[in-house]
Structures are given as structure tokens and as C-alpha cells.
Amino acid sequence: MEDENGQIAGTHSVSAGLDYPGVGPEHSWLKDIGRANYVSVTDDEAMEGFRKLTRVEGIMPALETAHAVAYAIKLAATMDKDQTVVINVSGRGDKDINTVAKLEGIEI
């Protein structure tokens, strides 16, 4: 991500782990050769993924993982019932509880 002057552009995400715009050129290369596909979800979608995984499975994911959960929910809706989605649930959501509470309007 860069601005009109070729400088690294600022980013925003509810997840501190995803709020980092500087990555190596390997990602561009992997995308160009078809080995990687990059997608995004909004903060609101990530929070919905957080809520669903927490309520349905009792797993409180880190906000980084909640982004993957949100995309997996969208992707699953386009798949056949015999197909499988795998998500690596890395990190723990309890470290993000203050951020989640603030976004949900809950005072701790």
C-alpha cells in the first residue's frame, strides 16, 4: 500500500496485528504467479466473525483470526456442502478484550 508519492500509506484495523502496511515484495510475486490470493474484510465483518465464533463454538479468537473467520463465513456461502474450510486460529482473544468492549460499547 502506497500513497501517490510512492510512500507507505497509513492503515487502520481493529486488530493491531493487521495494522501494518510494510511487507516484502514476496507477496506481490506470489500473487502475480497465482500462488497467493489476498482478500479483505471490514472491521465490522471481523467483529461479527469474532461474535459468531465466540457464541457458536465458545472460542474467543484474536482479532487477527476474526478477520479470517469473517472471510470464511462469506466463502462458505459460495461452496458446495461437501467442501471444507480450514482456519488457523492463532492467538487468543482475551488479549483484545478491551478493544472488543470499546467497539461493542461496553464499559469495563
C-alpha positions as CSV (number, residue, x, y, z in Angstrom):
1,M,0.0,0.0,0.0
2,E,1.4,3.3,-1.0
3,D,0.4,6.9,-1.5
4,E,0.6,9.0,-4.7
5,N,4.3,9.7,-3.9
6,G,5.2,6.0,-3.5
7,Q,5.5,6.3,0.3
8,I,4.0,3.7,2.6
9,A,0.3,4.6,3.2
10,G,-1.2,4.6,6.6
11,T,-3.6,1.8,7.5
12,H,-6.3,1.1,10.1
13,S,-7.7,-2.1,11.5
14,V,-9.3,-3.0,14.8
15,S,-6.5,-5.6,15.0
16,A,-3.1,-4.2,15.9
17,G,-1.5,-7.3,14.3
18,L,-3.0,-6.4,10.9
19,D,-2.4,-2.7,11.1
20,Y,1.0,-2.9,9.4
21,P,1.4,-1.7,5.8
22,G,5.0,-2.6,5.2
23,V,5.5,-6.1,3.6
24,G,8.2,-7.6,1.4
25,P,7.9,-7.9,-2.4
26,E,7.4,-11.6,-2.0
27,H,3.7,-11.1,-1.5
28,S,3.4,-9.3,-4.9
29,W,5.4,-12.0,-6.6
30,L,3.2,-14.8,-5.0
31,K,0.1,-13.0,-6.1
32,D,1.5,-12.5,-9.7
33,I,2.3,-16.2,-10.1
34,G,-1.0,-17.3,-8.8
35,R,0.3,-18.9,-5.6
36,A,-1.5,-16.4,-3.3
37,N,-4.8,-14.6,-3.2
38,Y,-5.3,-11.7,-0.8
39,V,-8.8,-10.7,0.4
40,S,-10.1,-8.3,2.9
41,V,-13.0,-7.8,5.3
42,T,-14.2,-4.7,7.1
43,D,-13.7,-4.1,10.8
44,D,-17.5,-4.7,11.3
45,E,-17.3,-8.0,9.4
46,A,-14.3,-9.1,11.6
47,M,-16.3,-8.2,14.7
48,E,-19.2,-10.3,13.5
49,G,-16.8,-13.2,12.9
50,F,-15.5,-12.7,16.5
51,R,-19.0,-12.7,17.9
52,K,-20.1,-15.8,15.9
53,L,-17.1,-17.9,16.7
54,T,-17.3,-16.9,20.4
55,R,-21.1,-17.7,20.6
56,V,-21.3,-20.8,18.5
57,E,-18.1,-22.6,19.4
58,G,-17.1,-20.9,22.7
59,I,-13.7,-19.9,21.2
60,M,-12.7,-16.3,21.7
61,P,-10.4,-15.6,18.7
62,A,-7.8,-12.9,18.4
63,L,-9.0,-10.1,16.2
64,E,-6.5,-11.1,13.5
65,T,-8.2,-14.5,13.4
66,A,-11.6,-12.9,13.5
67,H,-10.8,-11.4,10.0
68,A,-10.2,-14.9,8.7
69,V,-13.4,-16.2,10.3
70,A,-15.4,-13.4,8.7
71,Y,-14.0,-14.2,5.3
72,A,-14.5,-17.9,5.8
73,I,-18.2,-17.3,6.5
74,K,-18.5,-15.4,3.2
75,L,-16.5,-18.0,1.3
76,A,-18.5,-20.9,2.8
77,A,-21.7,-19.5,1.4
78,T,-20.4,-19.9,-2.1
79,M,-19.1,-23.5,-1.6
80,D,-20.7,-26.9,-2.0
81,K,-21.7,-28.7,1.2
82,D,-19.0,-31.4,0.7
83,Q,-16.2,-28.8,0.6
84,T,-14.2,-27.9,3.7
85,V,-12.8,-24.6,5.0
86,V,-9.8,-24.6,7.4
87,I,-8.9,-21.6,9.6
88,N,-5.8,-21.4,11.7
89,V,-7.0,-19.9,14.9
90,S,-3.8,-18.3,16.1
91,G,-3.6,-16.1,19.2
92,R,-6.1,-15.6,21.9
93,G,-9.0,-13.1,22.1
94,D,-8.7,-12.3,25.7
95,K,-5.7,-10.0,24.9
96,D,-8.2,-8.0,22.7
97,I,-11.0,-7.8,25.3
98,N,-10.6,-4.0,25.9
99,T,-10.7,-3.3,22.2
100,V,-13.8,-5.5,21.8
101,A,-15.5,-4.0,24.7
102,K,-14.9,-0.5,23.4
103,L,-16.2,-1.4,19.9
104,E,-19.3,-3.1,21.5
105,G,-20.0,-0.1,23.7
106,I,-19.3,-2.0,26.9
107,E,-17.6,-0.3,29.8
108,I,-15.1,-2.4,31.7
